[in-house]
């Protein structure tokens, strides 16, 4: 049970950190990465599953 909670919290932290970092980028920088602001949640979800 504790491992499940620890894993979920770790994933949430990774998701939150990824969103925060990507939101700091300008639209131009995101475009250079092939992303838009609408892609940020999806990319963060994918990153948090690793």
FIKOLZA-1660 file (N, C-alpha, C; in steps of 0.1 Angstrom, whole numbers, plus 5000, padded with zeros to 4 digits):
% residues 50
   i   px   py   pz ch aa at
   1 5008 4988 5000  A  X  N
   1 5000 5000 5000  A  X CA
   1 5009 5013 5000  A  X  C
   2 5019 5013 5009  A  X  N
   2 5028 5024 5009  A  X CA
   2 5035 5027 4996  A  X  C
   3 5039 5016 4990  A  X  N
   3 5046 5017 4977  A  X CA
   3 5037 5023 4966  A  X  C
   4 5025 5020 4966  A  X  N
   4 5015 5025 4957  A  X CA
   4 5014 5040 4959  A  X  C
   5 5013 5045 4971  A  X  N
   5 5012 5059 4974  A  X CA
   5 5024 5066 4970  A  X  C
   6 5036 5060 4973  A  X  N
   6 5049 5066 4970  A  X CA
   6 5050 5068 4955  A  X  C
   7 5046 5057 4948  A  X  N
   7 5047 5058 4933  A  X CA
   7 5038 5068 4927  A  X  C
   8 5026 5069 4932  A  X  N
   8 5017 5080 4927  A  X CA
   8 5022 5094 4930  A  X  C
   9 5027 5096 4942  A  X  N
   9 5032 5109 4945  A  X CA
   9 5044 5112 4937  A  X  C
  10 5053 5103 4934  A  X  N
  10 5065 5105 4926  A  X CA
  10 5060 5109 4912  A  X  C
  11 5050 5102 4906  A  X  N
  11 5045 5105 4893  A  X CA
  11 5039 5119 4893  A  X  C
  12 5032 5122 4903  A  X  N
  12 5025 5136 4903  A  X CA
  12 5036 5146 4904  A  X  C
  13 5047 5144 4912  A  X  N
  13 5058 5154 4912  A  X CA
  13 5064 5156 4898  A  X  C
  14 5067 5145 4892  A  X  N
  14 5073 5145 4878  A  X CA
  14 5064 5152 4868  A  X  C
  15 5051 5150 4869  A  X  N
  15 5041 5156 4860  A  X CA
  15 5041 5171 4863  A  X  C
  16 5040 5175 4876  A  X  N
  16 5040 5189 4879  A  X CA
  16 5053 5196 4875  A  X  C
  17 5064 5190 4877  A  X  N
  17 5077 5196 4874  A  X CA
  17 5078 5198 4859  A  X  C
  18 5073 5188 4851  A  X  N
  18 5074 5189 4836  A  X CA
  18 5065 5200 4831  A  X  C
  19 5053 5201 4836  A  X  N
  19 5044 5212 4832  A  X CA
  19 5050 5225 4835  A  X  C
  20 5055 5227 4847  A  X  N
  20 5061 5239 4851  A  X CA
  20 5073 5243 4842  A  X  C
  21 5081 5234 4839  A  X  N
  21 5093 5237 4830  A  X CA
  21 5088 5240 4816  A  X  C
  22 5079 5233 4811  A  X  N
  22 5074 5236 4797  A  X CA
  22 5066 5249 4796  A  X  C
  23 5059 5252 4807  A  X  N
  23 5052 5265 4807  A  X CA
  23 5061 5277 4807  A  X  C
  24 5074 5275 4811  A  X  N
  24 5083 5286 4811  A  X CA
  24 5088 5290 4797  A  X  C
  25 5087 5280 4788  A  X  N
  25 5092 5282 4774  A  X CA
  25 5082 5292 4767  A  X  C
  26 5088 5299 4758  A  X  N
  26 5080 5308 4749  A  X CA
  26 5073 5299 4738  A  X  C
  27 5064 5305 4731  A  X  N
  27 5057 5298 4720  A  X CA
  27 5067 5294 4710  A  X  C
  28 5077 5302 4707  A  X  N
  28 5087 5300 4697  A  X CA
  28 5095 5288 4701  A  X  C
  29 5099 5287 4714  A  X  N
  29 5107 5276 4719  A  X CA
  29 5100 5263 4718  A  X  C
  30 5087 5264 4722  A  X  N
  30 5078 5252 4721  A  X CA
  30 5077 5247 4706  A  X  C
  31 5075 5257 4697  A  X  N
  31 5074 5253 4683  A  X CA
  31 5087 5247 4678  A  X  C
  32 5099 5251 4683  A  X  N
  32 5111 5245 4679  A  X CA
  32 5112 5230 4683  A  X  C
  33 5105 5227 4694  A  X  N
  33 5104 5213 4699  A  X CA
  33 5092 5206 4693  A  X  C
  34 5085 5213 4684  A  X  N
  34 5073 5206 4678  A  X CA
  34 5061 5205 4686  A  X  C
  35 5060 5215 4696  A  X  N
  35 5049 5215 4706  A  X CA
  35 5041 5228 4705  A  X  C
  36 5029 5227 4711  A  X  N
  36 5022 5239 4713  A  X CA
  36 5018 5239 4728  A  X  C
  37 5012 5250 4733  A  X  N
  37 5008 5251 4747  A  X CA
  37 4998 5240 4750  A  X  C
  38 4990 5236 4740  A  X  N
  38 4980 5226 4742  A  X CA
  38 4986 5212 4744  A  X  C
  39 4998 5210 4740  A  X  N
  39 5005 5197 4741  A  X CA
  39 5011 5195 4755  A  X  C
  40 5013 5205 4762  A  X  N
  40 5020 5204 4775  A  X CA
  40 5014 5194 4784  A  X  C
  41 5001 5193 4787  A  X  N
  41 4996 5183 4796  A  X CA
  41 4998 5169 4791  A  X  C
  42 4997 5167 4778  A  X  N
  42 4999 5153 4772  A  X CA
  42 5014 5149 4774  A  X  C
  43 5023 5158 4771  A  X  N
  43 5037 5155 4772  A  X CA
  43 5041 5152 4787  A  X  C
  44 5035 5160 4796  A  X  N
  44 5038 5158 4810  A  X CA
  44 5032 5145 4815  A  X  C
  45 5021 5141 4810  A  X  N
  45 5015 5128 4814  A  X CA
  45 5024 5117 4809  A  X  C
  46 5029 5118 4796  A  X  N
  46 5038 5108 4791  A  X CA
  46 5051 5107 4799  A  X  C
  47 5056 5119 4803  A  X  N
  47 5069 5119 4810  A  X CA
  47 5067 5113 4824  A  X  C
  48 5055 5115 4830  A  X  N
  48 5053 5110 4844  A  X CA
  48 5052 5095 4844  A  X  C
  49 5049 5089 4833  A  X  N
  49 5048 5074 4833  A  X CA
  49 5061 5067 4831  A  X  C
  50 5071 5074 4828  A  X  N
  50 5084 5067 4826  A  X CA
  50 5090 5062 4839  A  X  C
% end
